[in-house]
Amino acid sequence: MGRLQQSLRSVAQTGASPVEVLEALDTACQTIDGADFATVGYAEYSPTNRILSYACAGHLPPLLVAGGTSRYLTDARSLPLRLTAQPRTQAQTAVPDSAMLVW
């Protein structure tokens, strides 16, 4: 997991989108011993326009809590890393004031 985290950080620092990060991790899994599959969720938040962009590979969906309500962000879900040949997707959602994301 440490090598996957390192890969995630490296790719994320390039400005890659959430789906590009997951695709890069799919590739990295092929060269990391013991990384036969892994689940991961990755998101980026823009405080300027209050938009959360996210993608999940086999991981439980994030929960957005705001204003006394909550909802799971169930879009942009796919199989764990290295277990799919299907293209991965990402989604976006507006984040209200005082919201909390539980992942």
MODELLER restraints for C-alpha pairs under 7 A, 6 or more apart:
rsr = mdl.restraints
at = mdl.atoms
rsr.add(forms.Gaussian(group=physical.xy_distance, feature=features.Distance(at['CA:4:A'], at['CA:25:A']), mean=6.98, stdev=0.5))
rsr.add(forms.Gaussian(group=physical.xy_distance, feature=features.Distance(at['CA:7:A'], at['CA:25:A']), mean=6.85, stdev=0.5))
rsr.add(forms.Gaussian(group=physical.xy_distance, feature=features.Distance(at['CA:8:A'], at['CA:21:A']), mean=6.58, stdev=0.5))
rsr.add(forms.Gaussian(group=physical.xy_distance, feature=features.Distance(at['CA:8:A'], at['CA:25:A']), mean=6.72, stdev=0.5))
rsr.add(forms.Gaussian(group=physical.xy_distance, feature=features.Distance(at['CA:11:A'], at['CA:21:A']), mean=6.02, stdev=0.5))
rsr.add(forms.Gaussian(group=physical.xy_distance, feature=features.Distance(at['CA:12:A'], at['CA:21:A']), mean=6.35, stdev=0.5))
rsr.add(forms.Gaussian(group=physical.xy_distance, feature=features.Distance(at['CA:18:A'], at['CA:42:A']), mean=5.80, stdev=0.5))
rsr.add(forms.Gaussian(group=physical.xy_distance, feature=features.Distance(at['CA:18:A'], at['CA:43:A']), mean=5.87, stdev=0.5))
rsr.add(forms.Gaussian(group=physical.xy_distance, feature=features.Distance(at['CA:18:A'], at['CA:53:A']), mean=6.85, stdev=0.5))
rsr.add(forms.Gaussian(group=physical.xy_distance, feature=features.Distance(at['CA:18:A'], at['CA:54:A']), mean=5.62, stdev=0.5))
rsr.add(forms.Gaussian(group=physical.xy_distance, feature=features.Distance(at['CA:18:A'], at['CA:55:A']), mean=5.65, stdev=0.5))
rsr.add(forms.Gaussian(group=physical.xy_distance, feature=features.Distance(at['CA:18:A'], at['CA:90:A']), mean=6.56, stdev=0.5))
rsr.add(forms.Gaussian(group=physical.xy_distance, feature=features.Distance(at['CA:19:A'], at['CA:55:A']), mean=5.98, stdev=0.5))
rsr.add(forms.Gaussian(group=physical.xy_distance, feature=features.Distance(at['CA:19:A'], at['CA:88:A']), mean=6.15, stdev=0.5))
rsr.add(forms.Gaussian(group=physical.xy_distance, feature=features.Distance(at['CA:19:A'], at['CA:89:A']), mean=5.87, stdev=0.5))
rsr.add(forms.Gaussian(group=physical.xy_distance, feature=features.Distance(at['CA:19:A'], at['CA:90:A']), mean=5.55, stdev=0.5))
rsr.add(forms.Gaussian(group=physical.xy_distance, feature=features.Distance(at['CA:26:A'], at['CA:81:A']), mean=5.21, stdev=0.5))
rsr.add(forms.Gaussian(group=physical.xy_distance, feature=features.Distance(at['CA:26:A'], at['CA:82:A']), mean=5.03, stdev=0.5))
rsr.add(forms.Gaussian(group=physical.xy_distance, feature=features.Distance(at['CA:29:A'], at['CA:35:A']), mean=5.22, stdev=0.5))
rsr.add(forms.Gaussian(group=physical.xy_distance, feature=features.Distance(at['CA:29:A'], at['CA:36:A']), mean=6.70, stdev=0.5))
rsr.add(forms.Gaussian(group=physical.xy_distance, feature=features.Distance(at['CA:29:A'], at['CA:82:A']), mean=6.54, stdev=0.5))
rsr.add(forms.Gaussian(group=physical.xy_distance, feature=features.Distance(at['CA:36:A'], at['CA:82:A']), mean=6.85, stdev=0.5))
rsr.add(forms.Gaussian(group=physical.xy_distance, feature=features.Distance(at['CA:37:A'], at['CA:80:A']), mean=6.06, stdev=0.5))
rsr.add(forms.Gaussian(group=physical.xy_distance, feature=features.Distance(at['CA:37:A'], at['CA:81:A']), mean=5.18, stdev=0.5))
rsr.add(forms.Gaussian(group=physical.xy_distance, feature=features.Distance(at['CA:37:A'], at['CA:82:A']), mean=5.55, stdev=0.5))
rsr.add(forms.Gaussian(group=physical.xy_distance, feature=features.Distance(at['CA:37:A'], at['CA:83:A']), mean=6.60, stdev=0.5))
rsr.add(forms.Gaussian(group=physical.xy_distance, feature=features.Distance(at['CA:38:A'], at['CA:80:A']), mean=5.49, stdev=0.5))
rsr.add(forms.Gaussian(group=physical.xy_distance, feature=features.Distance(at['CA:38:A'], at['CA:81:A']), mean=5.23, stdev=0.5))
rsr.add(forms.Gaussian(group=physical.xy_distance, feature=features.Distance(at['CA:39:A'], at['CA:57:A']), mean=5.41, stdev=0.5))
rsr.add(forms.Gaussian(group=physical.xy_distance, feature=features.Distance(at['CA:39:A'], at['CA:58:A']), mean=4.78, stdev=0.5))
rsr.add(forms.Gaussian(group=physical.xy_distance, feature=features.Distance(at['CA:39:A'], at['CA:59:A']), mean=4.84, stdev=0.5))
rsr.add(forms.Gaussian(group=physical.xy_distance, feature=features.Distance(at['CA:39:A'], at['CA:80:A']), mean=4.84, stdev=0.5))
rsr.add(forms.Gaussian(group=physical.xy_distance, feature=features.Distance(at['CA:39:A'], at['CA:81:A']), mean=6.18, stdev=0.5))
rsr.add(forms.Gaussian(group=physical.xy_distance, feature=features.Distance(at['CA:40:A'], at['CA:56:A']), mean=5.95, stdev=0.5))
rsr.add(forms.Gaussian(group=physical.xy_distance, feature=features.Distance(at['CA:40:A'], at['CA:57:A']), mean=5.27, stdev=0.5))
rsr.add(forms.Gaussian(group=physical.xy_distance, feature=features.Distance(at['CA:40:A'], at['CA:58:A']), mean=6.56, stdev=0.5))
rsr.add(forms.Gaussian(group=physical.xy_distance, feature=features.Distance(at['CA:40:A'], at['CA:59:A']), mean=5.24, stdev=0.5))
rsr.add(forms.Gaussian(group=physical.xy_distance, feature=features.Distance(at['CA:41:A'], at['CA:55:A']), mean=5.89, stdev=0.5))
rsr.add(forms.Gaussian(group=physical.xy_distance, feature=features.Distance(at['CA:41:A'], at['CA:56:A']), mean=4.26, stdev=0.5))
rsr.add(forms.Gaussian(group=physical.xy_distance, feature=features.Distance(at['CA:41:A'], at['CA:57:A']), mean=6.15, stdev=0.5))
rsr.add(forms.Gaussian(group=physical.xy_distance, feature=features.Distance(at['CA:41:A'], at['CA:59:A']), mean=5.83, stdev=0.5))
rsr.add(forms.Gaussian(group=physical.xy_distance, feature=features.Distance(at['CA:42:A'], at['CA:54:A']), mean=5.67, stdev=0.5))
rsr.add(forms.Gaussian(group=physical.xy_distance, feature=features.Distance(at['CA:42:A'], at['CA:55:A']), mean=5.61, stdev=0.5))
rsr.add(forms.Gaussian(group=physical.xy_distance, feature=features.Distance(at['CA:42:A'], at['CA:56:A']), mean=6.43, stdev=0.5))
rsr.add(forms.Gaussian(group=physical.xy_distance, feature=features.Distance(at['CA:43:A'], at['CA:52:A']), mean=6.70, stdev=0.5))
rsr.add(forms.Gaussian(group=physical.xy_distance, feature=features.Distance(at['CA:43:A'], at['CA:53:A']), mean=5.45, stdev=0.5))
rsr.add(forms.Gaussian(group=physical.xy_distance, feature=features.Distance(at['CA:43:A'], at['CA:54:A']), mean=4.05, stdev=0.5))
rsr.add(forms.Gaussian(group=physical.xy_distance, feature=features.Distance(at['CA:43:A'], at['CA:55:A']), mean=6.48, stdev=0.5))
rsr.add(forms.Gaussian(group=physical.xy_distance, feature=features.Distance(at['CA:44:A'], at['CA:52:A']), mean=5.77, stdev=0.5))
rsr.add(forms.Gaussian(group=physical.xy_distance, feature=features.Distance(at['CA:44:A'], at['CA:53:A']), mean=5.31, stdev=0.5))
rsr.add(forms.Gaussian(group=physical.xy_distance, feature=features.Distance(at['CA:44:A'], at['CA:54:A']), mean=6.44, stdev=0.5))
rsr.add(forms.Gaussian(group=physical.xy_distance, feature=features.Distance(at['CA:45:A'], at['CA:51:A']), mean=5.83, stdev=0.5))
rsr.add(forms.Gaussian(group=physical.xy_distance, feature=features.Distance(at['CA:45:A'], at['CA:52:A']), mean=4.45, stdev=0.5))
rsr.add(forms.Gaussian(group=physical.xy_distance, feature=features.Distance(at['CA:45:A'], at['CA:53:A']), mean=6.39, stdev=0.5))
rsr.add(forms.Gaussian(group=physical.xy_distance, feature=features.Distance(at['CA:46:A'], at['CA:52:A']), mean=6.47, stdev=0.5))
rsr.add(forms.Gaussian(group=physical.xy_distance, feature=features.Distance(at['CA:50:A'], at['CA:94:A']), mean=5.83, stdev=0.5))
rsr.add(forms.Gaussian(group=physical.xy_distance, feature=features.Distance(at['CA:50:A'], at['CA:95:A']), mean=5.32, stdev=0.5))
rsr.add(forms.Gaussian(group=physical.xy_distance, feature=features.Distance(at['CA:51:A'], at['CA:92:A']), mean=6.52, stdev=0.5))
rsr.add(forms.Gaussian(group=physical.xy_distance, feature=features.Distance(at['CA:51:A'], at['CA:93:A']), mean=5.70, stdev=0.5))
rsr.add(forms.Gaussian(group=physical.xy_distance, feature=features.Distance(at['CA:51:A'], at['CA:94:A']), mean=4.70, stdev=0.5))
rsr.add(forms.Gaussian(group=physical.xy_distance, feature=features.Distance(at['CA:51:A'], at['CA:95:A']), mean=5.88, stdev=0.5))
rsr.add(forms.Gaussian(group=physical.xy_distance, feature=features.Distance(at['CA:52:A'], at['CA:92:A']), mean=5.44, stdev=0.5))
rsr.add(forms.Gaussian(group=physical.xy_distance, feature=features.Distance(at['CA:52:A'], at['CA:93:A']), mean=5.39, stdev=0.5))
rsr.add(forms.Gaussian(group=physical.xy_distance, feature=features.Distance(at['CA:52:A'], at['CA:94:A']), mean=6.34, stdev=0.5))
rsr.add(forms.Gaussian(group=physical.xy_distance, feature=features.Distance(at['CA:52:A'], at['CA:95:A']), mean=6.66, stdev=0.5))
rsr.add(forms.Gaussian(group=physical.xy_distance, feature=features.Distance(at['CA:53:A'], at['CA:90:A']), mean=6.85, stdev=0.5))
rsr.add(forms.Gaussian(group=physical.xy_distance, feature=features.Distance(at['CA:53:A'], at['CA:91:A']), mean=5.64, stdev=0.5))
rsr.add(forms.Gaussian(group=physical.xy_distance, feature=features.Distance(at['CA:53:A'], at['CA:92:A']), mean=4.34, stdev=0.5))
rsr.add(forms.Gaussian(group=physical.xy_distance, feature=features.Distance(at['CA:53:A'], at['CA:93:A']), mean=6.73, stdev=0.5))
rsr.add(forms.Gaussian(group=physical.xy_distance, feature=features.Distance(at['CA:54:A'], at['CA:90:A']), mean=5.54, stdev=0.5))
rsr.add(forms.Gaussian(group=physical.xy_distance, feature=features.Distance(at['CA:54:A'], at['CA:91:A']), mean=5.56, stdev=0.5))
rsr.add(forms.Gaussian(group=physical.xy_distance, feature=features.Distance(at['CA:54:A'], at['CA:92:A']), mean=6.37, stdev=0.5))
rsr.add(forms.Gaussian(group=physical.xy_distance, feature=features.Distance(at['CA:55:A'], at['CA:76:A']), mean=5.06, stdev=0.5))
rsr.add(forms.Gaussian(group=physical.xy_distance, feature=features.Distance(at['CA:55:A'], at['CA:77:A']), mean=6.26, stdev=0.5))
rsr.add(forms.Gaussian(group=physical.xy_distance, feature=features.Distance(at['CA:55:A'], at['CA:89:A']), mean=6.54, stdev=0.5))
rsr.add(forms.Gaussian(group=physical.xy_distance, feature=features.Distance(at['CA:55:A'], at['CA:90:A']), mean=4.66, stdev=0.5))
rsr.add(forms.Gaussian(group=physical.xy_distance, feature=features.Distance(at['CA:55:A'], at['CA:91:A']), mean=6.57, stdev=0.5))
rsr.add(forms.Gaussian(group=physical.xy_distance, feature=features.Distance(at['CA:56:A'], at['CA:76:A']), mean=6.17, stdev=0.5))
rsr.add(forms.Gaussian(group=physical.xy_distance, feature=features.Distance(at['CA:56:A'], at['CA:77:A']), mean=4.81, stdev=0.5))
rsr.add(forms.Gaussian(group=physical.xy_distance, feature=features.Distance(at['CA:56:A'], at['CA:78:A']), mean=6.20, stdev=0.5))
rsr.add(forms.Gaussian(group=physical.xy_distance, feature=features.Distance(at['CA:57:A'], at['CA:77:A']), mean=6.02, stdev=0.5))
rsr.add(forms.Gaussian(group=physical.xy_distance, feature=features.Distance(at['CA:57:A'], at['CA:78:A']), mean=4.86, stdev=0.5))
rsr.add(forms.Gaussian(group=physical.xy_distance, feature=features.Distance(at['CA:57:A'], at['CA:79:A']), mean=5.17, stdev=0.5))
rsr.add(forms.Gaussian(group=physical.xy_distance, feature=features.Distance(at['CA:57:A'], at['CA:80:A']), mean=4.52, stdev=0.5))
rsr.add(forms.Gaussian(group=physical.xy_distance, feature=features.Distance(at['CA:57:A'], at['CA:81:A']), mean=5.98, stdev=0.5))
rsr.add(forms.Gaussian(group=physical.xy_distance, feature=features.Distance(at['CA:58:A'], at['CA:77:A']), mean=6.94, stdev=0.5))
rsr.add(forms.Gaussian(group=physical.xy_distance, feature=features.Distance(at['CA:58:A'], at['CA:78:A']), mean=5.79, stdev=0.5))
rsr.add(forms.Gaussian(group=physical.xy_distance, feature=features.Distance(at['CA:58:A'], at['CA:79:A']), mean=4.61, stdev=0.5))
rsr.add(forms.Gaussian(group=physical.xy_distance, feature=features.Distance(at['CA:58:A'], at['CA:80:A']), mean=4.04, stdev=0.5))
rsr.add(forms.Gaussian(group=physical.xy_distance, feature=features.Distance(at['CA:61:A'], at['CA:72:A']), mean=6.08, stdev=0.5))
rsr.add(forms.Gaussian(group=physical.xy_distance, feature=features.Distance(at['CA:61:A'], at['CA:73:A']), mean=5.74, stdev=0.5))
rsr.add(forms.Gaussian(group=physical.xy_distance, feature=features.Distance(at['CA:61:A'], at['CA:74:A']), mean=5.75, stdev=0.5))
rsr.add(forms.Gaussian(group=physical.xy_distance, feature=features.Distance(at['CA:61:A'], at['CA:103:A']), mean=6.99, stdev=0.5))
rsr.add(forms.Gaussian(group=physical.xy_distance, feature=features.Distance(at['CA:62:A'], at['CA:72:A']), mean=5.78, stdev=0.5))
rsr.add(forms.Gaussian(group=physical.xy_distance, feature=features.Distance(at['CA:62:A'], at['CA:73:A']), mean=5.60, stdev=0.5))
rsr.add(forms.Gaussian(group=physical.xy_distance, feature=features.Distance(at['CA:62:A'], at['CA:101:A']), mean=6.67, stdev=0.5))
rsr.add(forms.Gaussian(group=physical.xy_distance, feature=features.Distance(at['CA:62:A'], at['CA:102:A']), mean=5.68, stdev=0.5))
rsr.add(forms.Gaussian(group=physical.xy_distance, feature=features.Distance(at['CA:62:A'], at['CA:103:A']), mean=4.48, stdev=0.5))
rsr.add(forms.Gaussian(group=physical.xy_distance, feature=features.Distance(at['CA:63:A'], at['CA:70:A']), mean=6.69, stdev=0.5))
rsr.add(forms.Gaussian(group=physical.xy_distance, feature=features.Distance(at['CA:63:A'], at['CA:71:A']), mean=5.65, stdev=0.5))
rsr.add(forms.Gaussian(group=physical.xy_distance, feature=features.Distance(at['CA:63:A'], at['CA:72:A']), mean=4.40, stdev=0.5))
rsr.add(forms.Gaussian(group=physical.xy_distance, feature=features.Distance(at['CA:63:A'], at['CA:73:A']), mean=6.13, stdev=0.5))
rsr.add(forms.Gaussian(group=physical.xy_distance, feature=features.Distance(at['CA:63:A'], at['CA:101:A']), mean=5.69, stdev=0.5))
rsr.add(forms.Gaussian(group=physical.xy_distance, feature=features.Distance(at['CA:63:A'], at['CA:102:A']), mean=5.02, stdev=0.5))
rsr.add(forms.Gaussian(group=physical.xy_distance, feature=features.Distance(at['CA:63:A'], at['CA:103:A']), mean=6.32, stdev=0.5))
rsr.add(forms.Gaussian(group=physical.xy_distance, feature=features.Distance(at['CA:64:A'], at['CA:70:A']), mean=5.53, stdev=0.5))
rsr.add(forms.Gaussian(group=physical.xy_distance, feature=features.Distance(at['CA:64:A'], at['CA:71:A']), mean=5.46, stdev=0.5))
rsr.add(forms.Gaussian(group=physical.xy_distance, feature=features.Distance(at['CA:64:A'], at['CA:72:A']), mean=6.22, stdev=0.5))
rsr.add(forms.Gaussian(group=physical.xy_distance, feature=features.Distance(at['CA:64:A'], at['CA:99:A']), mean=6.90, stdev=0.5))
rsr.add(forms.Gaussian(group=physical.xy_distance, feature=features.Distance(at['CA:64:A'], at['CA:100:A']), mean=5.92, stdev=0.5))
rsr.add(forms.Gaussian(group=physical.xy_distance, feature=features.Distance(at['CA:64:A'], at['CA:101:A']), mean=4.70, stdev=0.5))
rsr.add(forms.Gaussian(group=physical.xy_distance, feature=features.Distance(at['CA:64:A'], at['CA:102:A']), mean=6.45, stdev=0.5))
rsr.add(forms.Gaussian(group=physical.xy_distance, feature=features.Distance(at['CA:65:A'], at['CA:71:A']), mean=6.67, stdev=0.5))
rsr.add(forms.Gaussian(group=physical.xy_distance, feature=features.Distance(at['CA:65:A'], at['CA:99:A']), mean=5.57, stdev=0.5))
rsr.add(forms.Gaussian(group=physical.xy_distance, feature=features.Distance(at['CA:65:A'], at['CA:100:A']), mean=5.16, stdev=0.5))
rsr.add(forms.Gaussian(group=physical.xy_distance, feature=features.Distance(at['CA:65:A'], at['CA:101:A']), mean=6.29, stdev=0.5))
rsr.add(forms.Gaussian(group=physical.xy_distance, feature=features.Distance(at['CA:66:A'], at['CA:96:A']), mean=6.66, stdev=0.5))
rsr.add(forms.Gaussian(group=physical.xy_distance, feature=features.Distance(at['CA:66:A'], at['CA:98:A']), mean=6.48, stdev=0.5))
rsr.add(forms.Gaussian(group=physical.xy_distance, feature=features.Distance(at['CA:66:A'], at['CA:99:A']), mean=4.38, stdev=0.5))
rsr.add(forms.Gaussian(group=physical.xy_distance, feature=features.Distance(at['CA:66:A'], at['CA:100:A']), mean=6.46, stdev=0.5))
rsr.add(forms.Gaussian(group=physical.xy_distance, feature=features.Distance(at['CA:75:A'], at['CA:91:A']), mean=6.06, stdev=0.5))
rsr.add(forms.Gaussian(group=physical.xy_distance, feature=features.Distance(at['CA:76:A'], at['CA:89:A']), mean=4.96, stdev=0.5))
rsr.add(forms.Gaussian(group=physical.xy_distance, feature=features.Distance(at['CA:76:A'], at['CA:90:A']), mean=4.54, stdev=0.5))
rsr.add(forms.Gaussian(group=physical.xy_distance, feature=features.Distance(at['CA:76:A'], at['CA:91:A']), mean=5.39, stdev=0.5))
rsr.add(forms.Gaussian(group=physical.xy_distance, feature=features.Distance(at['CA:78:A'], at['CA:88:A']), mean=6.35, stdev=0.5))
